[in-house]
Each structure stands twice: as C-alpha cells, then as structure tokens.
C-alpha cells in the first residue's frame, strides 16, 4: 500500500479530481424512487446510495478525529459510461487504501477509464472508511449493486451482467460483501433499527469479482477458509498480484481455498511486481485479461 509522500500526493490528486465531477454532468438530475438520483445513462453522474438520514449504522465522530471523510459523509458512487454503443455490462470498482483512505486516482479511476473503452459502464464506489468496520462498508457495496441492478434496463445492460473489481482493501471489501451481505441479505442484519426500502429488496448479486492484489479475508493476512467460501456460493473470481507483494501468500492461499471450495478461479501472477500496480502496465497487463474473462461469463449468463 502507498505510504508517505506518495500516498499524500495521490490523496491530494484524488481531491482535485472530485471537485469538478458534478460539474461534468450535462443532464439535469431529479430525485427518483427511494429518494435517490435517477440514473443519467451515458452521462457522468454522482449517485448517493442513501438519502439524508437513511444510511444504516451511523457512527458519531468529530471532524477533529483525523479521519479521511467528514462526519456527514454519505456513501456514493461515480458513474462513467461505456464508450461503445453496444455495452457489455457494468462494473463496480472499489479502490484500496487500508480502509483509511480510497486510492481512486491510482486504482479505480484509470481502471474505469480502460473498462469504459472495453464497453462497460463503470461505477466507482466511495465506501465508508474508518471509524466504520469493513462489514459496514460492505453495506455500501451491496446498495450500489442493487442500484445498478434495479436500473439495468435504463443503463441498457442485462441485470445479470454486473461484476466487481476490488483493489487491496477494496478487494477485501468485495470479499466481505460476497461472503456475508449479497443476495437477499438486508442492512438490518447490522442495524436492527434500519427500515428497509424497496431498493433493499432487490437482490445484490454479481456475476464475477476481480481481486487485484487482494483476497477473501481481512487485513493484513487473515484468509477466509474454503469451508466459508463453499457455504457462500461465490461467483467466479479473477486474481492478479505480484510475487513481491507482501500480500502474495494471502492471495495464493485465497486462490487455493476457492479452488477447494469448487469456485471457478483464474489466476495471474506477475513476477517481480510489487503491491499496488493499479490499472497495470506492460508487465502487469491484467485489464484485457479480465475483459476476456467477463465477456465469457456474461455471454453465458
């Protein structure tokens, strides 16, 4: 994971990137069902996942506590449309950052740009960070998947053709979601006072997940067991990581456990690659491989 000056630089850039995002929208947005923004297919958009005061498991903390997000933070996602008229499907992306920050500039944004070119609508998830737990962040991901699934026809995709990409902590988040919070599981499992709405009744199902320098489990090195994976009925998984990654052994153990659980896995190991190679380069060119992987899965859905 990025540290020191490099990490600070990417956080600074991420802030700069987000400032003009809402200004990029060329189409008026109105409140639709569930008190949320109606989708603006083929036009960039910021979409909050819960209306004001609706978010489950609300934690109280001060602006002086030193967390990445302010106390009034509401999870949202940033939609960027496929470049092609004929769309392949949708991808929800979760950046890394050890649940302390979201490294969107290095992880999610350049990857979304690539997959837009491949023909996918992309949704970069701005999920909750510390002081929230990863299981609470998983509620944000479930809600994002439900939104995309509910409005699939508006986006011009099949509701079954939704996939995930998770980088580092973002991949751990994807794993937490798929192990414990997908399908018909409601947010009230973590917040007994939460009143589910119609969107919560939509199944939070995805067709595939990409674990990019990440794994099923929890940080730093706790890997989910094959028994837990088998019980969860997980979707096909794509792994990409480097041999010099401190998480390399955890990634490999996760692959082994998935195979033992009978889950379809495709593994790409890049010799000499470190942690956090983002969208990749000549030596870690994983994005066209995941495009091929998804194209096959979506075709056979």
C-alpha positions in Angstrom: 0.0 0.0 0.0 1.1 3.5 -0.7 2.8 5.3 2.2 4.4 8.6 3.0 4.8 11.4 0.4 3.5 9.2 -2.4 0.3 8.4 -0.6 -0.2 12.0 0.3 0.3 13.0 -3.3 -2.4 10.6 -4.5 -4.8 11.7 -1.9 -4.3 15.3 -2.9 -4.8 14.4 -6.6 -8.0 12.5 -5.7 -9.4 15.6 -4.1 -8.6 17.6 -7.2 -10.3 15.0 -9.4 -13.5 15.0 -7.4 -14.0 18.8 -7.2 -15.2 19.2 -10.8 -17.0 15.9 -11.1 -20.6 17.1 -10.5 -19.9 19.9 -13.0 -19.2 17.3 -15.7 -22.9 16.3 -15.6 -24.6 17.6 -18.6 -28.1 16.3 -17.8 -30.4 17.5 -15.0 -30.8 15.1 -12.1 -34.0 14.7 -10.2 -34.9 12.6 -7.2 -36.4 9.3 -8.1 -37.6 6.3 -6.2 -36.0 5.7 -2.7 -35.1 9.5 -2.5 -32.1 8.9 -4.8 -30.9 10.4 -8.0 -32.4 9.0 -11.2 -29.8 7.4 -13.5 -28.4 9.5 -16.3 -27.4 6.8 -18.8 -24.3 7.7 -20.9 -23.7 10.9 -18.9 -21.3 11.0 -16.0 -23.1 11.2 -12.6 -22.6 11.2 -8.9 -25.1 8.9 -7.2 -25.7 8.9 -3.4 -26.6 5.5 -2.1 -28.9 6.6 0.7 -31.0 9.8 1.2 -30.2 12.1 4.0 -30.6 10.4 7.4 -31.3 7.0 5.9 -27.8 5.4 5.9 -27.7 2.3 8.3 -25.1 2.0 11.1 -24.4 5.7 11.5 -21.3 6.4 13.7 -20.7 9.7 15.5 -17.3 11.2 15.3 -15.7 14.6 15.2 -14.1 16.5 12.3 -11.0 16.7 14.5 -10.6 12.9 14.8 -8.3 12.8 11.8 -10.4 10.5 9.6 -10.4 10.7 5.8 -14.1 11.5 5.5 -16.0 14.2 7.4 -18.7 13.2 9.9 -21.5 13.9 7.5 -20.1 11.7 4.7 -22.6 9.7 2.8 -21.5 6.8 0.6 -21.9 7.4 -3.1 -20.7 6.2 -6.5 -19.4 7.9 -9.6 -20.8 6.7 -12.9 -18.8 6.8 -16.2 -20.4 5.4 -19.3 -19.1 2.8 -21.7 -17.5 4.3 -24.8 -19.3 1.8 -27.1 -22.9 1.9 -28.1 -23.2 -1.8 -27.6 -22.5 -2.3 -23.9 -21.0 -5.5 -22.4 -22.3 -4.9 -18.8 -21.4 -3.0 -15.7 -18.6 -3.0 -13.2 -18.5 -1.6 -9.7 -14.9 -0.6 -8.6 -13.6 -0.4 -5.1 -10.2 1.3 -4.6 -7.7 0.3 -1.9 -6.3 2.3 1.0 -6.4 0.0 4.1 -9.9 1.4 4.9 -8.1 4.6 5.9 -8.5 6.3 2.5 -9.6 5.5 -1.0 -6.8 5.5 -3.6 -9.1 6.2 -6.5 -6.6 8.2 -8.6 -4.1 5.2 -8.6 -6.5 2.3 -8.6 -10.1 2.9 -9.6 -10.2 5.9 -12.0 -7.6 4.8 -14.6 -9.1 1.3 -14.5 -12.6 2.6 -15.0 -11.3 4.5 -18.0 -9.9 1.4 -19.5 -13.1 -0.6 -19.0 -15.2 2.2 -20.4 -13.2 1.7 -23.6 -13.8 -2.0 -23.4 -17.5 -1.4 -23.4 -18.5 -1.4 -19.7 -20.5 1.1 -17.7 -18.3 1.8 -14.6 -19.3 2.8 -11.1 -16.5 3.9 -8.7 -17.7 3.3 -5.2 -16.9 5.8 -2.4 -17.5 3.5 0.5 -17.2 4.2 4.2 -13.8 4.1 5.9 -12.5 4.2 9.5 -14.1 4.6 12.0 -16.5 2.2 10.2 -15.8 -1.5 10.0 -15.4 -3.4 6.7 -18.8 -5.1 7.2 -20.4 -1.7 7.3 -18.6 -0.7 4.2 -20.0 -3.9 2.6 -23.5 -2.5 3.1 -22.4 0.4 0.8 -21.3 -2.1 -1.9 -24.5 -4.1 -1.6 -26.5 -0.9 -2.0 -24.5 0.1 -5.1 -25.0 -3.3 -6.7 -28.8 -3.1 -6.0 -29.0 0.3 -7.6 -27.2 -0.8 -10.8 -29.3 -4.0 -10.9 -32.6 -2.1 -10.4 -31.8 0.4 -13.2 -30.1 -2.1 -15.5 -32.7 -1.6 -18.2 -32.2 2.2 -18.1 -28.4 1.7 -18.5 -29.0 -0.7 -21.4 -27.5 -3.8 -19.8 -28.7 -7.2 -18.6 -29.3 -7.2 -14.8 -27.2 -10.3 -14.6 -24.1 -8.7 -16.2 -22.7 -6.9 -13.2 -19.2 -7.5 -11.9 -16.8 -6.2 -9.3 -13.2 -5.1 -9.2 -11.5 -4.6 -5.8 -8.0 -3.4 -5.2 -6.2 -4.3 -1.9 -8.6 -3.2 0.8 -11.3 -2.8 -1.9 -10.9 -6.4 -2.7 -11.2 -7.4 0.9 -14.4 -5.3 0.9 -15.7 -7.2 -2.1 -15.0 -10.4 -0.3 -16.8 -9.2 2.8 -19.8 -8.3 0.7 -19.8 -11.7 -1.2 -19.4 -13.8 1.9 -21.9 -12.0 4.2 -24.0 -9.3 2.5 -25.0 -10.2 -1.0 -28.2 -11.8 -2.4 -31.3 -11.0 -0.2 -29.4 -10.1 3.0 -30.7 -6.8 4.3 -28.8 -3.9 6.0 -30.9 -4.6 9.1 -28.6 -7.5 9.8 -26.2 -4.9 11.2 -28.7 -2.2 12.2 -31.9 -3.5 13.8 -33.4 0.0 13.7 -33.0 0.3 9.9 -36.2 0.2 7.9 -35.5 -1.4 4.5 -36.9 0.3 1.4 -37.8 -1.1 -2.0 -34.2 -0.9 -3.2 -33.1 -3.1 -0.3 -35.5 -5.8 -1.7 -33.5 -6.1 -4.9 -31.1 -9.0 -4.9 -27.4 -7.9 -4.6 -26.0 -10.4 -6.9 -22.9 -10.2 -9.2 -21.6 -12.4 -11.9 -17.8 -12.2 -11.1 -15.2 -10.5 -9.0 -11.6 -9.4 -9.7 -9.3 -9.5 -6.7 -6.5 -7.2 -7.7 -3.6 -7.6 -5.2 -6.2 -8.7 -2.8 -8.0 -11.7 -1.3 -11.0 -13.0 0.6 -10.5 -12.3 4.3 -9.4 -9.4 6.4 -6.3 -7.2 6.6 -3.5 -7.7 7.0 -3.2 -11.5 6.4 -6.3 -13.4 7.5 -7.7 -15.5 4.7 -11.2 -16.9 4.6 -11.4 -20.7 4.8 -12.5 -23.0 2.0 -15.5 -24.1 4.1 -16.7 -20.5 4.5 -16.2 -19.9 0.8 -18.2 -23.1 -0.2 -21.1 -22.1 2.1 -21.3 -18.6 0.4 -21.8 -19.9 -3.1 -19.4 -17.4 -4.6 -19.2 -16.2 -8.2 -16.2 -16.8 -10.4 -13.1 -15.0 -9.3 -10.1 -13.4 -11.2 -6.9 -12.8 -9.3 -3.9 -10.6 -10.3 -1.0 -10.0 -8.0 2.8 -9.8 -8.0 5.4 -12.0 -6.5 6.9 -9.1 -4.5 3.6 -8.1 -2.9 3.6 -8.5 0.9 0.1 -10.0 0.4 1.3 -12.5 -2.2 0.9 -15.5 0.1 -2.5 -14.4 1.2 -3.6 -14.1 -2.4 -2.3 -17.5 -3.2 -3.9 -19.1 -0.2 -7.2 -17.5 -1.1 -7.0 -18.9 -4.7 -6.2 -22.4 -3.2 -9.2 -22.1 -0.9 -11.5 -21.0 -3.7 -10.4 -24.0 -5.8 -11.0 -26.3 -2.9 -14.5 -24.8 -2.5 -15.2 -25.6 -6.1 -15.3 -21.9 -7.2 -14.1 -21.0 -10.7 -10.8 -19.1 -10.4 -8.4 -17.6 -13.0 -5.0 -16.5 -11.5 -2.4 -14.1 -13.0 0.8 -13.9 -11.0 3.3 -11.2 -12.2 7.0 -12.0 -11.5 8.8 -9.1 -9.7 5.6 -7.0 -9.4 5.0 -5.2 -6.1 1.8 -4.3 -4.4 -0.4 -1.6 -5.9 0.2 -1.6 -9.7 -3.2 -0.1 -10.4 -4.5 -0.5 -13.9 -1.3 -2.2 -14.8 1.5 -1.7 -17.4 3.4 -3.9 -19.8 4.5 -6.3 -17.1 1.1 -6.3 -15.2 -1.4 -6.0 -18.0 -4.4 -7.6 -16.3 -7.2 -5.5 -17.7 -7.6 -7.1 -21.1 -7.5 -10.5 -19.4 -10.4 -9.6 -17.1 -12.3 -8.2 -20.1 -11.9 -11.6 -21.8 -12.9 -13.3 -18.5 -16.0 -11.2 -18.1 -17.0 -11.4 -21.8 -17.2 -15.2 -21.5 -19.1 -15.1 -18.2 -21.6 -12.5 -19.4 -22.2 -14.3 -22.6 -23.0 -17.5 -20.7 -25.2 -15.8 -18.1 
